[in-house]
Amino acid sequence: MKSVVCYGAKDLRLEEQEQPVAGPDQVLINIEAGGICGSDLHYYNHGGFGTVRIKEPMILGHEVSGRVA
């Protein structure tokens, strides 16, 4: 699967990630849509949000919807 990974200000990379496997009492969700949040823009433009700074690669996006696989 593909992910947008932020390495710092103005440094976004589209990377291939390993497909997760659902464990016991878990479900796998196939993402169908995702939004861009204001904090995502801060991470991209400034390398952080408030006092939080990107110290290691971070997968952006947390406003998503999908279907149970």
DSSP file (Angstrom, degrees, kcal/mol; ACC not computed):
  #  RESIDUE AA STRUCTURE BP1 BP2  ACC     N-H-->O    O-->H-N    N-H-->O    O-->H-N    TCO  KAPPA ALPHA  PHI   PSI    X-CA   Y-CA   Z-CA
    1    1 A M              0   0    0      0, 0.0    16,-3.9     0, 0.0     2,-0.3   0.000 360.0 360.0 360.0 160.2    0.0    0.0    0.0
    2    2 A K  E     -A   16   0A   0     14,-0.2     2,-0.3    12,-0.0    14,-0.2  -0.779 360.0-175.8-104.3 145.9    1.1    3.6   -0.5
    3    3 A S  E     -A   15   0A   0     12,-2.6    12,-2.9    -2,-0.3     2,-0.7  -0.981  27.7-126.3-136.1 148.3    1.6    6.2    2.3
    4    4 A V  E     -A   14   0A   0     56,-0.4    56,-2.2    -2,-0.3     2,-0.5  -0.874  33.9-166.8 -92.9 118.3    2.5    9.9    2.3
    5    5 A V  E     -AB  13  59A   0      8,-3.1     8,-2.3    -2,-0.7     2,-0.5  -0.921  11.0-150.5-114.8 128.7    5.4   10.2    4.6
    6    6 A C  E     +AB  12  58A   0     52,-3.2    52,-2.2    -2,-0.5     6,-0.2  -0.863  17.3 174.7 -99.6 124.6    6.7   13.6    5.9
    7    7 A Y  E     -     0   0A   0      4,-2.8     2,-0.3    -2,-0.5     5,-0.1   0.529  66.4 -50.5-101.6 -11.4   10.4   13.8    6.7
    8    8 A G  E >  S-A   11   0A   0      3,-0.6     3,-2.1    50,-0.1    -1,-0.4  -0.947  94.5 -17.7 161.4-175.3   10.4   17.5    7.5
    9    9 A A  T 3  S-     0   0    0     -2,-0.3    36,-0.2     1,-0.3    35,-0.2  -0.308 130.9  -5.2 -57.3 128.1    9.3   20.8    6.2
   10   10 A K  T 3  S+     0   0    0     34,-3.5     2,-0.4     1,-0.1    -1,-0.3   0.674 106.0 114.8  62.0  20.9    8.6   20.6    2.4
   11   11 A D  E <   +A    8   0A   0     -3,-2.1    -4,-2.8    33,-0.2    -3,-0.6  -0.725  33.6 156.0-125.3  81.4    9.8   17.0    2.3
   12   12 A L  E     -A    6   0A   0     -2,-0.4     2,-0.4    -6,-0.2    -6,-0.2  -0.853  16.7-172.2-103.9 141.1    6.9   14.7    1.5
   13   13 A R  E     -A    5   0A   0     -8,-2.3    -8,-3.1    -2,-0.4     2,-0.7  -0.999  22.9-136.8-135.7 136.7    7.5   11.3   -0.1
   14   14 A L  E     +A    4   0A   0     -2,-0.4     2,-0.3   -10,-0.2   -10,-0.2  -0.832  38.9 179.6 -88.8 116.8    5.0    8.7   -1.5
   15   15 A E  E     -A    3   0A   0    -12,-2.9   -12,-2.6    -2,-0.7     2,-0.4  -0.887  32.4-117.6-125.7 150.7    6.3    5.4   -0.2
   16   16 A E  E     -A    2   0A   0     -2,-0.3     2,-0.3   -14,-0.2   -14,-0.2  -0.726  35.6-168.5 -82.6 130.2    5.3    1.8   -0.4
   17   17 A Q        -     0   0    0    -16,-3.9     2,-0.2    -2,-0.4     0, 0.0  -0.858  28.7 -97.3-118.9 155.1    4.4    0.3    3.0
   18   18 A E        -     0   0    0     -2,-0.3   -16,-0.0     1,-0.1    -1,-0.0  -0.491  44.0-108.8 -69.6 138.0    3.8   -3.3    4.0
   19   19 A Q        -     0   0    0     -2,-0.2    -1,-0.1     1,-0.1     0, 0.0  -0.527  37.7-122.5 -67.3 125.8    0.1   -4.3    4.1
   20   20 A P        -     0   0    0      0, 0.0     2,-0.5     0, 0.0    -1,-0.1  -0.294  17.4-138.1 -67.6 157.2   -0.9   -4.7    7.8
   21   21 A V        -     0   0    0      6,-0.0     2,-0.3     7,-0.0     6,-0.1  -0.972  17.5-122.9-117.4 129.5   -2.4   -8.0    9.0
   22   22 A A        -     0   0    0     -2,-0.5     6,-0.1     4,-0.1     3,-0.1  -0.527  27.4-154.0 -72.5 134.0   -5.3   -8.0   11.3
   23   23 A G    >   -     0   0    0     -2,-0.3     3,-1.6     1,-0.2    -1,-0.1  -0.249  43.4 -49.7 -92.7-173.7   -4.7   -9.8   14.6
   24   24 A P  T 3  S+     0   0    0      0, 0.0    -1,-0.2     0, 0.0     3,-0.1  -0.329 129.4  10.5 -58.4 139.4   -7.3  -11.5   16.9
   25   25 A D  T 3  S+     0   0    0      1,-0.2     2,-0.3    -3,-0.1    -2,-0.0   0.742 111.4 106.2  60.9  26.2  -10.2   -9.2   17.7
   26   26 A Q    <   -     0   0    0     -3,-1.6     2,-0.3     2,-0.0    -1,-0.2  -0.881  54.8-149.9-127.0 161.5   -9.1   -6.7   15.0
   27   27 A V        -     0   0    0     -2,-0.3     2,-0.5    -3,-0.1    -4,-0.1  -0.941  15.1-127.9-127.8 154.3  -10.3   -5.8   11.5
   28   28 A L        -     0   0    0     -2,-0.3    41,-3.5    -6,-0.1     2,-0.5  -0.878  22.3-153.0-100.2 132.5   -8.5   -4.5    8.5
   29   29 A I  E     -C   68   0B   0     -2,-0.5     2,-0.7    39,-0.2    39,-0.2  -0.922   7.2-144.9-109.5 125.7  -10.0   -1.3    6.9
   30   30 A N  E     -C   67   0B   0     37,-3.1    37,-2.0    -2,-0.5     2,-0.2  -0.817  27.2-130.0 -85.7 114.7   -9.5   -0.6    3.2
   31   31 A I  E     +C   66   0B   0     -2,-0.7    35,-0.3    35,-0.2     3,-0.1  -0.466  33.4 171.5 -69.5 130.7   -9.2    3.2    3.1
   32   32 A E  E     +     0   0B   0     33,-2.9     2,-0.3     1,-0.4    34,-0.2   0.632  64.9  10.8-112.2 -23.8  -11.5    4.8    0.5
   33   33 A A  E     -C   65   0B   0     32,-1.8    32,-2.3     2,-0.0    -1,-0.4  -0.991  58.4-172.4-154.8 150.4  -11.0    8.5    1.2
   34   34 A G  E     -C   64   0B   0     -2,-0.3     2,-0.2    30,-0.2    30,-0.2  -0.997   9.9-149.4-145.2 147.4   -8.7   10.8    3.3
   35   35 A G  E     -C   63   0B   0     28,-2.4     2,-0.5    -2,-0.3    28,-0.5  -0.703  19.1-118.2-112.7 166.2   -8.7   14.4    4.1
   36   36 A I        -     0   0    0     -2,-0.2     2,-0.2    25,-0.1    -2,-0.0  -0.923  30.5-155.7-105.0 125.7   -6.0   16.9    4.8
   37   37 A C     >  -     0   0    0     -2,-0.5     4,-1.6     1,-0.1     3,-0.2  -0.567  28.6-110.8 -96.8 159.9   -6.1   18.4    8.3
   38   38 A G  H  > S+     0   0    0      1,-0.2     4,-1.8     2,-0.2     5,-0.1   0.865 119.6  55.0 -57.9 -37.5   -4.7   21.8    9.4
   39   39 A S  H  > S+     0   0    0      1,-0.2     4,-2.4     2,-0.2    -1,-0.2   0.868 102.5  56.8 -66.6 -34.4   -2.0   20.0   11.5
   40   40 A D  H  > S+     0   0    0     -3,-0.2     4,-2.2     1,-0.2    -1,-0.2   0.909 106.3  50.6 -59.8 -41.2   -0.9   18.1    8.3
   41   41 A L  H  X S+     0   0    0     -4,-1.6     4,-3.1     2,-0.2     5,-0.3   0.883 108.9  51.1 -64.7 -38.7   -0.3   21.4    6.6
   42   42 A H  H  X>S+     0   0    0     -4,-1.8     4,-2.8     2,-0.2     6,-1.1   0.920 109.6  49.8 -64.6 -43.1    1.7   22.6    9.6
   43   43 A Y  H  X5S+     0   0    0     -4,-2.4     4,-1.3     4,-0.2    -2,-0.2   0.917 116.3  42.9 -61.4 -42.0    3.9   19.5    9.5
   44   44 A Y  H  <5S+     0   0    0     -4,-2.2   -34,-3.5    -5,-0.2   -33,-0.2   0.955 122.1  36.5 -68.6 -50.3    4.4   20.0    5.8
   45   45 A N  H  <5S+     0   0    0     -4,-3.1    -2,-0.2   -36,-0.2    -3,-0.2   0.846 136.0  16.6 -73.8 -34.8    5.1   23.7    5.8
   46   46 A H  H  <5S-     0   0    0     -4,-2.8   -37,-0.2     2,-0.3    -3,-0.2   0.447  96.4-114.3-123.1  -3.1    7.0   24.1    9.0
   47   47 A G  S  <<S+     0   0    0     -4,-1.3     7,-2.5    -5,-0.6     2,-0.3   0.661  89.8  23.2  75.6  14.8    8.2   20.6   10.0
   48   48 A G  E    S-D   53   0C   0     -6,-1.1     2,-0.4     5,-0.2    -2,-0.3  -0.986  73.7-110.5 176.3-177.1    6.0   20.6   13.1
   49   49 A F  E >  S-D   52   0C   0      3,-2.1     3,-2.0    -2,-0.3     2,-0.3  -0.947  78.5 -41.5-142.3 114.3    2.9   21.9   14.9
   50   50 A G  T 3  S-     0   0    0     -2,-0.4     0, 0.0     1,-0.3     0, 0.0  -0.506 128.1 -18.0  65.0-126.9    3.3   24.2   17.9
   51   51 A T  T 3  S+     0   0    0     -2,-0.3     2,-0.5    -3,-0.1    -1,-0.3   0.497 116.2 101.9 -89.5  -3.9    6.2   22.8   20.0
   52   52 A V  E <   -D   49   0C   0     -3,-2.0    -3,-2.1     2,-0.0     2,-0.3  -0.704  52.3-173.9 -84.8 126.8    6.0   19.4   18.3
   53   53 A R  E     -D   48   0C   0     -2,-0.5     2,-0.5    -5,-0.2    -5,-0.2  -0.913  32.3-106.7-119.6 146.6    8.7   18.8   15.7
   54   54 A I        +     0   0    0     -7,-2.5   -45,-0.1    -2,-0.3     4,-0.0  -0.617  41.7 166.4 -72.2 119.3    9.2   15.9   13.3
   55   55 A K        +     0   0    0     -2,-0.5    -1,-0.2     1,-0.3   -48,-0.0   0.585  68.5  16.2-108.2 -18.7   12.1   13.9   14.6
   56   56 A E  S    S-     0   0    0    -50,-0.1    -1,-0.3   -48,-0.0   -50,-0.1  -0.954 106.3 -64.8-146.9 161.8   11.5   10.8   12.5
   57   57 A P        -     0   0    0      0, 0.0     2,-0.4     0, 0.0   -50,-0.2  -0.183  53.6-162.0 -53.0 138.9    9.5   10.1    9.3
   58   58 A M  E     -B    6   0A   0    -52,-2.2   -52,-3.2   -50,-0.0     2,-0.6  -0.989  17.5-132.3-131.3 128.7    5.7   10.4   10.0
   59   59 A I  E     -B    5   0A   0     -2,-0.4   -54,-0.2   -54,-0.2     2,-0.1  -0.692  31.1-144.2 -78.5 121.3    2.8    9.1    7.9
   60   60 A L        +     0   0    0    -56,-2.2   -56,-0.4    -2,-0.6    -1,-0.0  -0.443  54.1  68.8 -84.7 159.8    0.4   12.0    7.5
   61   61 A G        +     0   0    0     -2,-0.1   -25,-0.1   -24,-0.0     3,-0.1   0.493  26.6 163.5 103.6 118.8   -3.4   11.7    7.4
   62   62 A H        +     0   0    0    -27,-0.3     2,-0.8     1,-0.1   -26,-0.1   0.302  61.7  83.3-142.6   3.0   -5.8   10.8   10.2
   63   63 A E  E     +C   35   0B   0    -28,-0.5   -28,-2.4     2,-0.0     2,-0.3  -0.736  67.1 137.4-108.6  81.1   -9.1   11.9    8.8
   64   64 A V  E     -C   34   0B   0     -2,-0.8     2,-0.3   -30,-0.2   -30,-0.2  -0.802  36.7-161.2-126.2 161.7  -10.0    8.9    6.7
   65   65 A S  E     +C   33   0B   0    -32,-2.3   -33,-2.9    -2,-0.3   -32,-1.8  -0.971  23.4 140.8-138.7 156.6  -12.9    6.6    5.9
   66   66 A G  E     -C   31   0B   0     -2,-0.3     2,-0.3   -35,-0.3   -35,-0.2  -0.920  41.5 -87.1-169.0-167.6  -13.1    3.2    4.5
   67   67 A R  E     -C   30   0B   0    -37,-2.0   -37,-3.1    -2,-0.3     2,-0.3  -0.926  42.9 -99.9-124.1 147.7  -14.7   -0.2    4.5
   68   68 A V  E      C   29   0B   0     -2,-0.3   -39,-0.2   -39,-0.2   -41,-0.0  -0.515 360.0 360.0 -65.1 128.0  -14.0   -3.3    6.6
   69   69 A A              0   0    0    -41,-3.5    -1,-0.2    -2,-0.3   -40,-0.1   0.476 360.0 360.0 -70.1 360.0  -12.0   -5.6    4.4
